[in-house]
Amino acid sequence: MEYLARRGVDIFDRQGIGVLAEAGLWGCIRHHGLVGDVVIVSDDAGQFRVGNHALCWVHGERLLQKLMPAKPKEVRAVTFIRDLVWRFYKALKAWKQKPSPQAVPAFRRRFDRIFTMRTGYNALDTLLVRLHRRKDELLKVLERPEIPLHTNASENDLRTFVTKRKISGGTISRDGRVARDTMLGLMKTCKKLELSFWHYLGDRLGIGGEVVPPLPGAILARS
């Protein structure tokens, strides 16, 4: 804060400071090469639209769900487009299991056919134009078959934090927040590694009889 204040930044502007903090964090990650060539798959929230970015298909399709057609013709148009989108999604999902470079051009042409359609329902047509502009991000999987098509796994990881906050009303102090985040993070990590969280805690506190290996080594062994 002192560094920013000396350079004329309004340190009481929380939104501005947030943007600078995120920019500094991303700059630090890139400077130290911590993410390499990783692809960031997001729901299109601005703070995650950085680096090599891919767009979540579930969130993209959810925009179609939010449309409010007023006429039977508009309802049919939305239903038709959603059906095409889900068929395309299932084809991408199947392709991920056995990627074939020869099939990539056909996927790109099929994407164009769907998202350049015009139905006469203005709100739907506008949304199709918007999604078509994000073609490269929605089809990033054709370049990197190992990435997920959606952010469900990440959202499931965060759901525990949200549930805890709803039940307890959140934490009072910074130390409480750090303790909560640390314990929930360890619990999630143990679950993904198929390790008992309670055995892990017992081993670290010296009150258990089962030895649990260090988590960083276990993560590297799985990667």
N, C-alpha and C positions, 0 to 999 in steps of 0.2 A: 504493500500500500504506500509506503514511503517512497519507493522507487517511482510509482505511477504519479503520486502527488507532485514530486519534484519536476515531472515532465508535463505538468498542467492538466492532468486527467482528473475529472471530478470523481473522487473515490466514494462519494455518497450516492452516485448513480448506480444502483444495484444492477440494472439491466446492462448498462455499458460495461461494468466490471465483469459481469458474467460472460459477456462476449469475449473480452480480453483474456479471461481465465481459460476459456475453452480454446481460444487460439493459441495461447501459450502452452497448454497441455498437448495439443496436437503437434505444435512445432517441436516440443521436447521429444515426443514419441518418434517423429520422423527423423530428428537430428541423431537420436541414438539408434535408429534402425530397429526399433522394437517390434514393429509389425511386418517388416519385410514387404512382401507382395500380397499381403492379405486383402481379401475383398470384404468390405463392410456392407452387410445386408441390413437395410433399415426400413422402417415404415414411412420414410420420407420426411421425418422430423429434421428440421434444418441443422441441428447440432450434429447429426450423424451423416449428413450428406457431404462427406469428405473422402479424400483419397480415391481408391478404386472402389466405386460405389455400385451396389445392385439394389433394385427395388423389390420389396416383398410383394409377391403375387396376391396373397390373401388380403392385404391392405388395399392393393390396387382394385381388386374385385369388389371390396367393401364399398367403394365409392359408387359402384353401380347399384348396390343394395340401398343406398341412401337416397336414390332418386325417388321422387314422389309423382309418378304419372297420374294424370287426371282423367284420361280417356282410355277406353278398352284398347284402342290401337297402340297407344303409348305403352300400356302394360304388356302387350304382346311383343312390342319391339324390345323392351328391357329384358323380358324372359328369353327371347331369341338370342340376344347378344350375350347374356350371362351363360346360356347353354354353350354357345360357341367358345367363350372364354374358358369355361371349366373343361371342355373337351380338349382344348389346346393345352391347358395346364396338365391334364392327365397324360397327354402325349409327351410333354416335356419331362414329366416325372418318370415315365417309362424309359425315355431316351437316356436319362441320367444313369440308369442301371447298366446300360450298355451303350456308351457314347459312340456315335458314328459320325465322323467329319463329313461324310458324303450327304448326310441328312440335314446338315445345318442350313444350306440355302433354301431348302423346302420349308423349314420352320420359319425362316425370315419372310418368305413370300406369304406364308399362311398368316403370319402376324399382320402383315400389311393389309391383306384382304379383310381381316376382321376389323381392324382399327381405322380403316379408311372408309368403312361403310357409312352411308347416310340414311337415316330412318325417317326423317321428317319430324322427329321429336327433338326439339332444339337443345334441351338440357342434356339429353343422351348424346347427341351428335357433338356437342361442345366437349363433353367428357371424353369421347372417343379420340378427338383431336388432341386433347391434353395428354392422354395415355400414349398415343402414338408418338408424341414428342419424346417420351421416355423409353423408346424402343431399346436403346443400347443397354439401359439399366435393367429392364425387364428380361432381356435376353442375354444377360451376362453369363448365365449358366452354360450357354453354348460355347463360351470361351473357357469357362472354369467349371467343369461338371461336378467338382467336389463340393461346391457351395450349396447351401440350402435354398429352396425356392421361397421360403417364408421365414418369419421371425418368431414362430411359435415357441421354439425351444428357449430363446432368450426371454420371451415374455413369461413363460412358465417359471424360469429362474427368478424373475422379479416378483412373481405373484405372492410368494411367501412374505416378502418384505411389506407388500401392500396390505396383506391380511393381518400381519402383526401390527401395523400402524392403525388399522381400523379397530382392532380389538383393544389395544392399549392406549390409543390416542397419541402415539408417537413418543419420542424421548424428550426429556427435559434438558439435558446437557449434551455437550459435544462428546464427552467421554461415554455417555450412554449410547449415543448413536454409533460411535466407533465400535463399542462392545457388541451391540446388536448386529451390525453389519458383518463384523468379524466372525461371530459365532454362526450366523446364518450362512455366510460364505463357506465356512469350513464344513458345515452340515451338507450343503449342496455338493461340494467337491467330493466329500466322502461317498455320498450316494452315487455320484456318477462313476466313481472308481470302484463301486461295489464293496466298500469298506464300512464297517460298523462305526458310526460316529461316536458312540459311547465307548467302544474299545479304544478309539483314537484318543478321546479325552482322558480315559483312564491311563493309557500309556504315557501321555504327555505329563500328567499330574503325578505319575508314579504310584497310582493306586490300583492299577489293573494288572492282570496276569498275562495279557496278550500283547505281543510286540507288534506295533503297526509301523510300517516303513514311512519315511518322510514323504509328504505329499508331492513336492516338486519332482522327486525321482519317479514316483508312480505315474504322474502326469506325463513325463517325458517318455516313459516306457510304453504308454498307450498311444502316443502321437506318431 
